Structure formats: C-alpha cells, structure tokens
C-alpha cells in the first residue's frame, strides 16, 4: 500500500510534468522566449487556482471557467502578456481582474510587489485566500472597479488587464510610471488584440500584438 505522503509526492511530480509539458509545447514552441516568464510558469501550480471539477484540465491549451461568469486565461496568452511587460524583478505591478489569482501568483514570482483588483466579491475573497495559503506574500487583493486602477499606490511599473476593453482606460495610463508598460486586450466584446502601452517622459506609444478573446472588462471606463 502506498503511504499518503508518497502518493502526494507522486501527484506533485505528475503536476510538475504537466507544467513542464505545457511550457514546452504550448508556450516555447509559439515563440515566447523570456526565461523568467517560462520559469515562473513552470513553477506556479495552475491547477491549485482551478475549481475541483475541472482541475484535471488545468494544463490544457485553453481558457477555462472559474465561476461567476469568469475564466482563467489560456496559458499561452498569459505568457504573451507577461512577456510584453518586460519584467526584471524590481517592479510594482497592478493586476486588473484577478479572477482565480493565477496571474497574480505569476506576477508575485516576477515582481517585487503586486496589487490585484477584482470587482466580483466571491472571486476576490477566493483568490486572496488561495494566494495567502500558497505563500505569495507580496500580493494584495483589493475589491474595486479595476478600470479605475488603484491611485493610492500609483505609479506602477507594470499594469496588466485580464479582460477585454473597448479602449485603454485613462486612469490606468495616468497611474503608469514613466518607463512603465501597460498590457491590455482592446477590441469589441467578441474579439480583441493585445495592446502594449509604453509611457515615456514625452507621452505614450502603443504596439499591437496577437489576437485574443477575453471576457469583457466591466466598470466605469470599460463596458
């Protein structure tokens, strides 16, 4: 008979193999090269941010429902957005639309400080509890309208938005530090492109990235 501790060790080894396979086949092969992002995605246990009923699909190449009409994004899209931020490790990051808390956990590994904003109370509570349980101590989750950002602790070196918006919310641009980057899906409710906004002392520039489909960003400066 296998001892419980041995079974747990075997289970974790299996989850790790699935993470490694996810990174190798879904992310690296599609062109993501940032070693820090790849290592974070190998390290953070995506399955622990999923509802039990779909946990077996945690490392599949798709977005999945997490309740409250929201989703956990496709791993490849998450990796692309994080790579676009060009994080070095010293940054203060703002995560808009915390959802499951998975992206906030990745940012926790990649940044010095993370503030997450979530407008759905059940999701905010669940994500905050899970992040605390797993030891991501440099993340704080706030219940608020993410389109307004969190001015009290601005400016932010990096802002990432996990929902699709009709345009870039002005408060987020205002709260972005000079030299910082804001990554957000922009488009209509059914199809968006990942847009990177870079702030300089002379203003902002934008780059368009890959196409994507996100749930709508709801709030005063969203839908």
C-alpha positions as CSV (number, residue, x, y, z in Angstrom):
1,X,0.0,0.0,0.0
2,X,1.3,3.4,-0.9
3,X,1.6,5.8,2.0
4,X,-0.3,9.2,1.8
5,X,3.0,11.2,1.8
6,X,4.3,9.1,-1.1
7,X,1.1,9.5,-3.1
8,X,1.2,13.3,-2.5
9,X,4.8,13.3,-3.8
10,X,3.8,11.3,-6.8
11,X,0.9,13.6,-7.5
12,X,3.1,16.7,-7.3
13,X,5.6,15.1,-9.7
14,X,2.8,14.4,-12.1
15,X,1.6,18.0,-11.9
16,X,5.1,19.2,-12.5
17,X,5.5,17.1,-15.6
18,X,2.3,18.6,-16.9
19,X,3.6,22.1,-16.2
20,X,6.8,21.4,-18.0
21,X,4.9,19.9,-21.0
22,X,2.6,23.0,-21.0
23,X,5.6,25.3,-21.2
24,X,7.4,23.3,-23.8
25,X,4.6,22.6,-26.2
26,X,2.1,25.5,-25.7
27,X,4.4,28.4,-24.9
28,X,8.0,28.0,-26.0
29,X,7.0,26.5,-29.4
30,X,4.9,29.5,-30.1
31,X,7.8,31.9,-29.6
32,X,7.8,33.0,-26.0
33,X,11.5,33.3,-25.1
34,X,11.6,35.3,-21.8
35,X,13.3,32.9,-19.4
36,X,11.9,34.5,-16.3
37,X,8.3,34.1,-17.6
38,X,8.9,30.5,-18.7
39,X,10.4,29.6,-15.3
40,X,7.5,31.2,-13.4
41,X,5.0,29.2,-15.5
42,X,6.9,26.0,-14.7
43,X,6.8,26.9,-11.0
44,X,3.3,28.2,-10.3
45,X,0.8,25.4,-9.7
46,X,-2.0,26.5,-12.1
47,X,-4.2,23.5,-11.0
48,X,-4.5,24.9,-7.5
49,X,-6.2,28.0,-8.8
50,X,-8.9,25.9,-10.6
51,X,-12.2,24.6,-9.3
52,X,-12.0,20.9,-8.4
53,X,-14.4,19.8,-11.2
54,X,-12.0,21.0,-13.9
55,X,-8.7,20.6,-12.2
56,X,-7.7,17.7,-14.4
57,X,-7.7,20.2,-17.4
58,X,-5.5,22.7,-15.7
59,X,-2.6,22.5,-18.1
60,X,-4.7,22.2,-21.3
61,X,-4.3,24.7,-24.1
62,X,-7.5,26.7,-23.4
63,X,-9.3,29.2,-21.2
64,X,-11.5,27.5,-18.6
65,X,-14.5,28.7,-16.5
66,X,-13.8,29.5,-12.8
67,X,-17.3,30.6,-11.8
68,X,-19.1,33.9,-11.6
69,X,-19.1,34.1,-15.4
70,X,-15.3,34.5,-15.5
71,X,-12.4,32.4,-16.9
72,X,-8.8,31.6,-16.2
73,X,-7.0,32.6,-19.4
74,X,-5.2,30.3,-21.9
75,X,-1.6,29.7,-20.6
76,X,-0.1,30.9,-23.9
77,X,-2.0,34.2,-23.8
78,X,-0.9,34.8,-20.2
79,X,2.7,34.1,-21.1
80,X,2.5,36.6,-24.1
81,X,1.1,39.3,-21.9
82,X,3.7,38.8,-19.2
83,X,6.5,38.8,-21.7
84,X,5.2,42.1,-23.1
85,X,5.7,43.7,-19.7
86,X,9.5,43.0,-19.8
87,X,9.7,42.5,-16.1
88,X,13.1,42.4,-14.4
89,X,12.1,41.7,-10.8
90,X,12.1,45.1,-9.0
91,X,8.7,46.3,-10.3
92,X,5.5,47.2,-8.6
93,X,2.7,45.6,-10.7
94,X,-1.1,46.2,-10.9
95,X,-3.1,43.2,-11.9
96,X,-6.6,44.2,-13.1
97,X,-9.2,41.4,-13.0
98,X,-7.6,39.0,-10.5
99,X,-10.1,36.2,-11.2
100,X,-8.6,32.9,-10.0
101,X,-5.4,34.6,-8.7
102,X,-3.2,32.6,-11.1
103,X,-1.8,35.6,-13.0
104,X,-1.2,37.4,-9.7
105,X,0.8,34.4,-8.5
106,X,2.9,34.6,-11.6
107,X,3.5,38.3,-11.1
108,X,4.4,37.6,-7.5
109,X,7.3,35.5,-8.8
110,X,8.3,38.1,-11.4
111,X,7.9,41.3,-9.4
112,X,8.7,42.9,-6.1
113,X,5.1,43.9,-5.2
114,X,1.7,43.1,-6.7
115,X,-1.7,44.7,-6.2
116,X,-4.6,42.9,-7.6
117,X,-8.0,44.4,-8.3
118,X,-11.2,42.3,-8.6
119,X,-14.8,43.5,-8.8
120,X,-16.5,40.2,-8.0
121,X,-16.5,39.7,-4.2
122,X,-16.6,35.9,-4.3
123,X,-13.6,35.8,-6.7
124,X,-11.7,38.4,-4.8
125,X,-12.1,36.5,-1.5
126,X,-11.2,33.1,-3.0
127,X,-8.1,34.4,-4.8
128,X,-6.8,36.3,-1.8
129,X,-7.3,33.2,0.4
130,X,-5.5,30.9,-2.1
131,X,-2.6,33.3,-2.7
132,X,-2.1,33.5,1.1
133,X,-2.3,29.7,1.5
134,X,0.3,29.2,-1.2
135,X,2.7,31.8,0.3
136,X,2.5,34.6,-2.3
137,X,3.1,37.2,0.4
138,X,3.9,40.1,-1.8
139,X,0.4,40.1,-3.4
140,X,-2.6,42.1,-2.0
141,X,-6.1,41.7,-3.5
142,X,-8.5,44.7,-3.4
143,X,-12.2,44.6,-4.2
144,X,-12.9,47.5,-6.5
145,X,-13.6,48.7,-10.1
146,X,-10.4,47.7,-11.9
147,X,-11.0,50.3,-14.7
148,X,-10.2,53.0,-12.1
149,X,-6.9,51.3,-11.0
150,X,-5.7,52.0,-7.5
151,X,-4.5,55.6,-7.4
152,X,-3.5,55.4,-3.7
153,X,-0.3,53.4,-4.5
154,X,0.4,54.6,-8.0
155,X,2.6,54.9,-10.0
156,X,3.0,51.3,-11.2
157,X,5.9,49.9,-13.3
158,X,3.7,47.3,-14.9
159,X,-0.1,47.0,-15.3
160,X,-1.8,44.0,-16.9
161,X,-5.5,43.7,-17.6
162,X,-7.2,40.3,-17.7
163,X,-10.4,41.4,-19.6
164,X,-11.2,42.9,-22.9
165,X,-11.8,46.7,-23.1
166,X,-13.2,49.0,-25.8
167,X,-10.3,51.3,-25.2
168,X,-7.4,51.8,-22.8
169,X,-8.8,53.2,-19.5
170,X,-7.4,56.7,-18.9
171,X,-6.9,56.1,-15.2
172,X,-4.6,53.2,-15.9
173,X,-2.5,55.3,-18.2
174,X,-2.3,58.0,-15.6
175,X,-1.2,55.6,-12.9
176,X,1.6,54.1,-15.1
177,X,5.1,55.1,-14.2
178,X,7.4,56.8,-16.7
179,X,9.2,53.9,-18.3
180,X,6.4,51.5,-17.4
181,X,4.2,49.2,-19.5
182,X,0.5,48.5,-19.6
183,X,-0.7,45.4,-21.4
184,X,-4.4,45.1,-22.2
185,X,-6.8,43.4,-24.7
186,X,-8.5,46.0,-26.8
187,X,-11.4,45.5,-29.2
188,X,-15.1,44.7,-29.1
189,X,-16.8,42.2,-26.9
190,X,-16.0,39.2,-29.1
191,X,-12.5,39.8,-30.4
192,X,-9.5,41.8,-29.2
193,X,-5.8,42.3,-29.8
194,X,-3.3,42.5,-27.0
195,X,-2.0,46.1,-26.9
196,X,1.1,47.3,-25.1
197,X,1.2,50.9,-23.9
198,X,4.6,52.3,-23.1
199,X,4.9,55.5,-21.1
200,X,7.8,57.9,-21.6
201,X,8.5,61.4,-20.4
202,X,7.2,62.6,-23.8
203,X,3.9,60.7,-23.7
204,X,2.8,57.2,-24.7
205,X,3.4,54.8,-27.6
206,X,1.5,51.7,-28.4
207,X,2.2,48.3,-30.0
208,X,-0.4,45.9,-31.2
209,X,0.1,42.2,-30.5
210,X,-1.7,38.9,-31.2
211,X,-5.5,38.4,-31.4
212,X,-7.3,37.1,-28.4
213,X,-10.8,36.7,-26.8
214,X,-11.4,37.8,-23.2
215,X,-14.4,38.3,-21.1
216,X,-15.5,42.0,-21.1
217,X,-13.8,44.5,-18.8
218,X,-16.7,45.9,-16.8
219,X,-16.6,49.2,-15.0
220,X,-16.7,53.0,-15.3
221,X,-14.0,53.0,-18.0
222,X,-14.9,49.6,-19.6
223,X,-18.1,48.1,-21.0
